[in-house]
Amino acid sequence: MTAVDLIDAVRDDQQTELSRLGSSKTLYADTRGEMDPDVVLAAAAAREQAAHATFDAWSDDDADDDAAALFADAADETAERGDSTDAEPVDRTPAMHDVLDDLDGTVQRLGGFVGWSLVDKKVKEQYTGFFTGQADPQTASTFRSAGSDVVDLREDAADLLDAVCESDDDWDAAEAAAIDVISTAYDEYFETLEDLGVNPKPVC
C-alpha cells in the first residue's frame, strides 16, 4: 500500500460521511442553528483551537523528528488561523479530537491527521461558501486559502506515511485511525442535527 492508496481507501469507506460533512448542515450543527457570521467565526475558531492543542501536544512528544516537525507546522498554522478569525471560540471541542488525542505513535497519528484533514477541508469549503453568500469575499478567501493549506499538510503527512509504514499492520493502523476520526466527526454531526430537530441524512 501507499499513502495515495490509503487516502483513496479512506475516502471510499467514508464516502457518505464525508459527503454529508461537506454539506451546509455542518455549519448548522457547528453553530447549533445560529447561522450568524459572528457565530460561524466563533465555531471556526473553536475548531482551530482544538486542532492547535492536539498538534502542539503531538509535536512535543512524537518520537519521529519529521512527524514532530509536521505537527509543529500544523499547530502554528491552526493557531494563526484561529487568531485571524478575531472571534472568541465557542466553548466546545469537536468530538474527533477525543479520538485524535488518544492516538499513540507516529503511524496512528499520521493516519488520524489524514482523517482530520479530510474533515477539515470539507468544513472549510462550507465556511467559504457561507461567507461568499454573505457578500464577504475577504473572509471567504481566507477560508479558501486555509483549505488549500490543509491539503498541503495532508500531502506532507502522506509523504511521511510512505516513509514510516513498514508493514501491512502499519498501513492498517493508519487507515483505521483515519476512519475512526472521520466516523466520530460524522456521529457528532448526526447526533447534533437530530437534537436540533433536523434530518441529517439528505445532502444539501
Disulfide bonds with the S-S distance in Angstrom:
none
